[in-house]
Amino acid sequence: MPALSAMKNTTAGRVARRVEEDNIRAQYVADAKSYELTAMRTAWFEANTKRQMERLHRLEQHEQKEELVQANKELVLIRRARLKEFLEAEARSFEQQLNDMGLAFAKQRY
């Protein structure tokens, strides 16, 4: 043991201790850089995920808006078709009533 304590006080012992301390500090710095890089990657990934979710939300909203536009167009077509059927049936009924009274209305032929 006395040789070990004598070696710590010698120049070689101080150099060895300094090298060991420098190695420990270098490891701390390397670990800190690794943690910082991991934190940066995590922040980027979270931001990227958030942007992707916002983009998907915008796309879904756009698709829903387009579906509503198409549904409204389809509804207009259906209503027009039903109105046409109703008016044609009403015209036939009116023409039948006139025919029953011995009357008729003039039809334009093109």
C-alpha positions as MATLAB code, in Angstrom:
seq = 'MPALSAMKNTTAGRVARRVEEDNIRAQYVADAKSYELTAMRTAWFEANTKRQMERLHRLEQHEQKEELVQANKELVLIRRARLKEFLEAEARSFEQQLNDMGLAFAKQRY';
ca = [
       0.000    0.000    0.000;
       2.729    2.529    0.754;
       4.034    2.040   -2.782;
       0.613    2.892   -4.196;
       0.310    6.105   -2.207;
       3.884    6.985   -3.148;
       3.002    6.391   -6.821;
       0.014    8.772   -6.568;
       2.300   11.540   -5.443;
       4.823   10.944   -8.183;
       4.680   12.621  -11.554;
       3.626    9.406  -13.281;
       0.779    8.973  -10.802;
      -0.432   12.528  -11.308;
      -0.296   12.086  -15.080;
      -2.231    8.832  -14.894;
      -4.849   10.433  -12.640;
      -5.125   13.425  -14.991;
      -5.524   11.136  -18.021;
      -8.235    9.203  -16.200;
     -10.059   12.430  -15.254;
      -9.771   13.672  -18.840;
     -11.188   10.398  -20.116;
     -14.118   10.653  -17.684;
     -14.805   14.262  -18.789;
     -14.580   13.241  -22.440;
     -17.087   10.459  -21.789;
     -19.440   12.959  -20.079;
     -19.144   15.286  -23.082;
     -19.783   12.415  -25.500;
     -22.808   11.308  -23.467;
     -24.157   14.874  -23.380;
     -23.770   15.183  -27.162;
     -25.495   11.838  -27.629;
     -28.395   12.919  -25.393;
     -28.649   16.244  -27.221;
     -28.708   14.474  -30.595;
     -31.379   12.096  -29.316;
     -33.433   15.049  -28.048;
     -33.096   16.795  -31.418;
     -34.172   13.662  -33.286;
     -37.122   13.197  -30.946;
     -38.191   16.837  -31.392;
     -37.917   16.505  -35.175;
     -39.910   13.265  -35.153;
     -42.652   14.785  -32.992;
     -42.834   17.895  -35.191;
     -42.893   15.738  -38.320;
     -45.659   13.578  -36.869;
     -47.643   16.702  -35.979;
     -47.231   18.071  -39.527;
     -48.335   14.751  -41.003;
     -51.417   14.644  -38.790;
     -52.308   18.241  -39.738;
     -51.846   17.386  -43.419;
     -54.055   14.303  -43.100;
     -56.668   16.383  -41.302;
     -56.644   18.974  -44.103;
     -56.952   16.224  -46.722;
     -59.866   14.637  -44.867;
     -61.599   18.008  -44.592;
     -61.075   18.594  -48.312;
     -62.465   15.147  -49.131;
     -65.490   15.750  -46.898;
     -66.107   19.105  -48.575;
     -65.895   17.475  -52.019;
     -68.285   14.724  -50.912;
     -70.781   17.367  -49.777;
     -70.474   19.208  -53.091;
     -71.074   15.990  -55.032;
     -73.965   14.992  -52.764;
     -75.574   18.399  -53.288;
     -75.176   18.084  -57.061;
     -76.724   14.630  -56.953;
     -79.591   15.935  -54.816;
     -80.256   18.741  -57.323;
     -80.355   16.226  -60.185;
     -82.738   13.966  -58.277;
     -84.998   16.885  -57.386;
     -85.045   18.092  -60.975;
     -85.930   14.620  -62.226;
     -88.741   14.246  -59.670;
     -90.031   17.747  -60.457;
     -90.014   16.921  -64.169;
     -91.947   13.695  -63.501;
     -94.417   15.588  -61.309;
     -94.958   18.342  -63.902;
     -95.354   15.817  -66.716;
     -97.917   13.860  -64.674;
     -99.734   17.079  -63.825;
     -99.739   18.105  -67.515;
    -101.134   14.680  -68.491;
    -103.801   14.981  -65.802;
    -104.719   18.489  -66.960;
    -104.823   17.343  -70.599;
    -107.061   14.411  -69.599;
    -109.408   16.784  -67.780;
    -109.587   19.008  -70.877;
    -110.197   15.959  -73.089;
    -113.008   14.832  -70.771;
    -114.631   18.252  -71.281;
    -114.132   17.943  -75.053;
    -111.393   20.546  -75.097;
    -107.705   20.444  -75.873;
    -104.758   22.737  -75.804;
    -102.405   23.322  -78.657;
     -99.051   21.621  -78.539;
     -96.156   23.263  -80.285;
     -94.260   20.951  -82.566;
     -90.722   21.781  -83.482;
];
